[in-house]
């Protein structure tokens, strides 16, 4: 499955504890635009309201060959999750520090799917520590590569 849009910044800013797969309620021109790979989920988030999950602030560009019936790029989109999953997520995000962030949008067969993560925010020192570990891993890989 090839990802249409990925949110790499989410892994930098949050600890992702659980991942969920959800369908997205889209219009026809939105699906065509997604197939062209024109989506941005970097600043988007998921909100649970009245027993339903919604994706807010996700930018899907208007379809290039669309006409007057093109969609609004930043419209709120409904996520298709089971009631039990929504209730479980609602209970978890009421705890302090938890939020729902989209991680990637991809196609599974003919259907557009979104991977959302239950996330807890990182502090600045956590981000620095993660960068140090990443750099140490790179140096180890370079040293091993030079030995061969």
ChimeraX attribute file (.defattr): number of C-alpha atoms within 10 A of each C-alpha:
attribute: neighborCount
match mode: 1-to-1
recipient: residues
	/A:1	7
	/A:2	9
	/A:3	14
	/A:4	19
	/A:5	20
	/A:6	18
	/A:7	17
	/A:8	12
	/A:9	12
	/A:10	19
	/A:11	16
	/A:12	16
	/A:13	16
	/A:14	20
	/A:15	16
	/A:16	21
	/A:17	10
	/A:18	11
	/A:19	15
	/A:20	15
	/A:21	17
	/A:22	19
	/A:23	18
	/A:24	19
	/A:25	17
	/A:26	16
	/A:27	11
	/A:28	12
	/A:29	20
	/A:30	22
	/A:31	20
	/A:32	16
	/A:33	18
	/A:34	22
	/A:35	15
	/A:36	13
	/A:37	16
	/A:38	18
	/A:39	20
	/A:40	19
	/A:41	23
	/A:42	19
	/A:43	14
	/A:44	18
	/A:45	17
	/A:46	22
	/A:47	18
	/A:48	17
	/A:49	10
	/A:50	6
	/A:51	10
	/A:52	16
	/A:53	21
	/A:54	18
	/A:55	24
	/A:56	18
	/A:57	18
	/A:58	20
	/A:59	18
	/A:60	22
	/A:61	20
	/A:62	21
	/A:63	21
	/A:64	12
	/A:65	9
	/A:66	14
	/A:67	10
	/A:68	5
	/A:69	10
	/A:70	16
	/A:71	18
	/A:72	12
	/A:73	15
	/A:74	15
	/A:75	13
	/A:76	16
	/A:77	17
	/A:78	19
	/A:79	21
	/A:80	17
	/A:81	15
	/A:82	11
	/A:83	12
	/A:84	9
	/A:85	12
	/A:86	17
	/A:87	13
	/A:88	10
	/A:89	20
	/A:90	19
	/A:91	10
	/A:92	16
	/A:93	17
	/A:94	10
	/A:95	10
	/A:96	8
	/A:97	11
	/A:98	18
	/A:99	21
	/A:100	24
	/A:101	26
	/A:102	27
	/A:103	26
	/A:104	21
	/A:105	26
	/A:106	20
	/A:107	17
	/A:108	13
	/A:109	8
	/A:110	7
	/A:111	13
	/A:112	18
	/A:113	21
	/A:114	25
	/A:115	16
	/A:116	21
	/A:117	24
	/A:118	21
	/A:119	23
	/A:120	19
	/A:121	16
	/A:122	16
	/A:123	10
	/A:124	9
	/A:125	9
	/A:126	15
	/A:127	14
	/A:128	13
	/A:129	11
	/A:130	12
	/A:131	13
	/A:132	12
	/A:133	11
	/A:134	11
	/A:135	12
	/A:136	12
	/A:137	12
	/A:138	12
	/A:139	12
	/A:140	10
	/A:141	11
	/A:142	11
	/A:143	11
	/A:144	10
	/A:145	9
	/A:146	7
	/A:147	6
	/A:148	5
